[in-house]
Amino acid sequence: MSGNTGTDLKVTGIDFLKSQNSCLHHTDAYNIKNLVVRRGQAFQLQLSFSRELKAADKLVLHFSIGEMPMKVRGTLMSLNPRHEKDVSRWQISIVKNSGKECLLSVTSSPSAPVGKYTLNVKTGTNIYKPENDAVYLLFNPWCEGDVVFLADEEQRKEYVLNDTGCIYVGSAYSIHNRPWNFGQFEELILDTCMYLLDKSKPKMSNRRDPVFVSRAMSALVNSNDDRGVLLGNWSGNYNNGTSPMDWIGSVAILQQYYKTKKPVSYGQCWVFAGVLTTVMRCLGIPSRCVSNFNSAHDTEENLRVDVYLNEFGEKLNRMSFDSIWNFHVWNDVWMKRTDLPEGFDGWQAIDSTPQEQSQGIFQCGPCPLKAIREGDVYLPFDSKFVYAEVNADKVYWVVKKVNGKDKYTRISTETQGIGMNISTKAVGQDKREDITAQYKFPEGSKEERRAMQKASSFIRPLGMTPRAFFSSSGHMDEVDSKPGVLHEEVSKTGLQLEITNKAALYPGSPLELAITVKTSAPGSWTINLAGSCQLQSYTGKVEASLGYVKETIKLEGKSEMQVPLKIAADAYMKTLASVEDEVLVHVTAIAEVQGMDDKLTKETTMSFEYPPITIEMPETAKLNKEFSCAFIFKNKLNMPLDNCKLLVEGLGLFKMATFDEGDVKPGRIIKSEIICTPTRLGEKKIVGKLTSTQIKGISVEKAITITA
C-alpha cells in the first residue's frame, strides 16, 4: 500500500451490462439474475473505481471455476488488460477508460470448461467481490472455434433456442405428435443443469468437451446409478408418483428435482428424451428429440429379434428375451468428434432411457449417425446398441404343443420392418421431418447391404435357433444354424397380406378390422389364415387378447379375399380402464399355403382416435396485459370418461395448472378458462392435455404472438 491512502485504487462497483451482453450471446431468455454468456465470444464489463485508472495501476480480473481452481488446469484465469493474452486462451482489453469508469472486453476460450465462474477483481492489494459474482459460461454454437458450432441460424434457433416443440409417438403407420415444453430458460432450470454437471463429478477438463458432457447427462437424467432426475417405470402402476402420460414438459420435473434433490416419479422414453433435450439446449449443445418407430430392443446385440406367436397369431409375451417397441425416443446432439477419425462430426445419438449398461452404468452415446449409417459399429459410444435399434431383423416363430412339449416352427423373416420413419420436429415449422436417411441407407440398397455386412462382422452372429425362455426343452423345426445376414424368403405364390381398419378406431365403439389375403402366381391355392387382435402398450407388451379369426380360403391365380375381424367394444373396455398406459391396437396375421413351403406373417399397430380439445384465445396479445384462454372438450365417444384431468401450461404466459373435471358423460362439454399475463415477447405456445381413466392423453397446442 502506498503511504497516501487516498491514491489507493479500489473498485467501487461492477456493472455486468446484462441486457447488452445477453442479447449478443443469445442468453436474454434465461430467467436468472446473473450474467449468462457463451464461450469464445466477447462480453463487456463496466468497472467503477475510487479514482481514475492510471497506467501504473495494477488491475487483474480473476475468473475461477470448481473447488480447487488452478492456472495449470485452466480453471483459474488471471486476466491483466495490459498483457492481452493469457495462457488459458482467454483475452481481455480496455475498450474505454474515462474518469472513474473503465469499460473492459473479455473473451473466454472457445474450449473453456462450461459452468459457473466466480469473478473477483484485484487492484494492488485490494480484492473486490461483486454481488451476484457468478458468471455462467455455456457452449457456443454461434462460435466457429467451439466444437458445437452449428453454421445455420435457423437450425440454431430450433435446436438451441426453441423452448417448445413436440415428440412423435404412436406407431409406424399412425404417427402423431405429442406437444412438449422444453422450458430451458425457465426459473431454476440453468441452476439444475449446473447441479447435474457438479454431480457428474467430472474433472474440470472434461467440462470442455460436449462428448463427455452429453454422455454424463445421458446417465444423470435417469436415476438408475446416481439418483439422477427421473425414475423409469413401465409397470402400469403409477400410484405413488406422476404417470409418465401426465407430464407436458420438462420444467415441473427439473424444478422438483432441484428442490428435493430426489429422483422424480415417473418417466418413460419420451419423458427422458424431453428432459435431456432441455438439459442439452440449456447448456448450449444443439439437440433434437428423435423417434424411432418399430424400435428393436435387442438384449443380445445380435441384430435379431425373435417374435413368438401361438397358432391363432397371438403374440406370446412370456417367451421373448427381446422386444420391439412401437416407438422409442432418444436424442441427437450436434458436435465435432475430435476423439474419432475424420468424418464422424455432426449429429450424435444419445439416450437417457435406462435400457442397458454401458461401461457399468445406464448411459448411451454419443454415437455418430454416420457410424450407424455406414455400419462402423466399433466406434464409441454404444454404436452396436443403436445400430441394432434401427437395423435388426425380425424372425417369426409359431409355438404349438406337440405331445405336451413346445414345438417351434420358423414361419418368416422380415428384414425391413425395424427402424422406420425416424422422426423429429422440422426446423422452424410444426411439421414432422423424416430423418431415416441420416440413420440408414434405403432398405435393400447396395449400400445398406454393405453396411449390414460390415456391422455383422463386429456383432456376434447367431445361428437360426429360437432363443425363447423355454426353448431348450422344445423341438426345433426348420432350424437352420448358419449365422450371417438374413434375407427374406421369396414367395412362390406371390402371397401377400394387408391389414386395414374399415372405420376409425374410437374407444367405446366396435373395432372394424380386416385382413386381405392376395396371391399373384397362376394356380389354385388353399391358404390357412389365422389373425388376431391384441391390445398392447408402446413397449410391445401385450395387455389383452381381444379375439381372433381362423379360416381356410381358396384363391385362383391373381386374386384376393378380405376376411373381417370385428371386435366388440365390451371385449376391450375393461382393459382400457384398468391399464394406466396408453394402449394401441395390434393385429397379427399368419398365412400358410397348403402343399407349398410358403408362409407369411404380417403385423401392424394402430392408434385409437380421440375427440379434440379446442383452444379459444386471441391471435395476438400485449406484453404484461391480461387475456383469457379457454379449453373446450366435447366427449363424442360412446362411453363416459372418468376422473378427467386437464393439464395446461404456457411458457412466458402462465404457470402449469391442473383442472379436475370429474366424470365426463357422452355428449357432455367441458370448458376451463385460465387468465394469462404475457411476460415475454414473440411467439408463445399454450399446451393442454386431457387424461382420464380410459384415455391417457388427448393433446393440443396453439400459438399466440405477444407484442410490445
Salt bridges, closest charged atoms under 4 A:
ASP57 OD1 - ARG51 NH2 2.83
ASP146 OD2 - ARG39 NE 2.70
GLU153 OE1 - ARG156 NH2 2.75
GLU154 OE2 - LYS157 NZ 3.50
GLU158 OE1 - LYS425 NZ 2.88
ASP163 OD2 - ARG680 NH1 3.73
GLU186 OE2 - ARG680 NH2 2.59
ASP191 OD1 - LYS116 NZ 3.99
ASP198 OD1 - ARG207 NH2 2.37
ASP246 OD2 - LYS645 NZ 3.12
GLU300 OE1 - ARG460 NH2 3.67
ASP306 OD2 - ARG304 NH2 2.78
ASP306 OD2 - ARG467 NE 3.28
GLU311 OE1 - LYS550 NZ 3.48
ASP322 OD2 - ARG467 NH2 2.36
ASP332 OD2 - ARG288 NH2 2.99
ASP339 OD1 - ARG337 NE 2.89
ASP351 OD2 - HIS328 NE2 2.72
ASP376 OD1 - LYS454 NZ 2.88
ASP382 OD2 - ARG215 NH1 2.94
GLU389 OE2 - HIS328 NE2 3.83
ASP406 OD1 - LYS401 NZ 2.70
GLU414 OE2 - LYS394 NZ 3.77
ASP430 OD1 - LYS685 NZ 2.86
ASP434 OD2 - ARG432 NH1 3.36
GLU443 OE2 - LYS440 NZ 2.92
ASP477 OD2 - LYS407 NZ 3.68
GLU478 OE2 - LYS599 NZ 2.94
ASP480 OD2 - ARG410 NH2 3.13
GLU489 OE2 - ARG410 NH1 3.23
GLU498 OE2 - LYS518 NZ 2.91
GLU512 OE2 - LYS566 NZ 3.47
GLU543 OE2 - LYS541 NZ 3.97
GLU560 OE1 - LYS518 NZ 3.95
GLU582 OE1 - ARG178 NH2 2.74
ASP597 OD1 - LYS599 NZ 3.36
GLU603 OE2 - LYS394 NZ 3.17
GLU603 OE1 - HIS586 NE2 2.70
